[in-house]
């Protein structure tokens, strides 16, 4: 579930071209540098889950360790990010599906891609309502097939570069800090989006065998798995494409990489299939995060208690899923009015990253506070679960505050306005 949440195939197809626009040839270095705070936050989740496994995850931990308002907004930020992500995930899912059709213009047709994405979204929602047991088994199969296809593509791309020469030979300069003004924060936000999603494992803590260890370990290990794939594909893209070419492949970079690597139309369609699997997987995990967080908030009374009810038949919070289906379709409809696919992805990635920076950083600080007493009894645990998460949280806070000054009006409205809108639904007397 952790790998499915970060969705290597989807993230590469959707966000790598955008990262190349922002970071240029420094894209591999950006992916490596900003993996460090993700590791710190994943350790925080691991430590928190070991002591307090809960479907609400960041919402519950922050509420109990700090206070209820701060916890409420952690849960709210996650739900807003998940809703915004539905359009981000559904659009490339539609594009990848339409790549199997003979008309190539359909891939960049906003109306067609959003319609197909909406159909996929509804199908995924109904699968989730059937229960987590079926969902988890489907995820295992989809993620395995996805990773096998991605591995074949990156090996073929590397082999092609070795045989025919690389457009951009491997260079240590890829891992430097020569970012143009304003590019560093923009690149960091895009990378936050790349890695976001592994924390779904924590939201499934109550439904996981050995919940106090299994869920946290799953999220932590998945960060390393996805980092390896992100770095490999960033390098492979630079090997086979000029920067200008790579920056223009926002529709489905994995497809174009497979074709350029010599795998032909068949390889390109296999790449699109991997993106479809990855997109379905990451939509599922974000829908799971939304539903489990809203369920936990409803159970506590932070949201209407009707959302805290579990269906006896499917053992899932069906009412949270029904709300999500309605809101998701509305989000996809609104996205259809944005003129280009690339603009949908660019604006939503930045807006989502602000929400993620908030609730990740608060969770990191919560872990530090929970483990502060281990400084004398267990210095190693103190470093892993207090010092490292604190530094990671601080970096995310500084990043988010600076990035806000660089956003356009629409991105600020969604990124900041979406978080502030939580005030309208805050029920301080509803907690029980």
Secondary structure, DSSP 4 states (H G I P E B T S, - for coil): -HHHHH-HHHHHHHHHHHHHHHHGGGHHHHHHHTHHHHHHHHHHHHHHHHH---TTTHHHHHHHHT-HHHHHHHHHHHHHHHHHHHHHHHHHHHHHHHTTSS-GGGGG-HHHHHHHHHHHHHHHHHHHHT-HHHHHHHHHHHHHHHHHHHHHHHHHHHHHHHHH--SS---GGGGS--PPTTHHHHHHHHHHHHHTTTTHHHHTGGGSTTHHHHHHHHHHHHHHHHHHHHHHHHHHHHHHS-HHHHHT--S-HHHHHHIIIIIHHHHHHHHHHHHHHHHHHHHHHHHHHHHHHHHHHHHHTSS-GGGGPPPTTT-S-HHHHHHHHHHHHHHHHHHTTSS-HHHHHHHHHHHHHHHHHHHHHHHHHHHHHHTTTHHHH-HHHHIIIIIHHHHHHHHHHHHHHHHHTT--HHHHIIIIIHHHGGGGG--TTT--
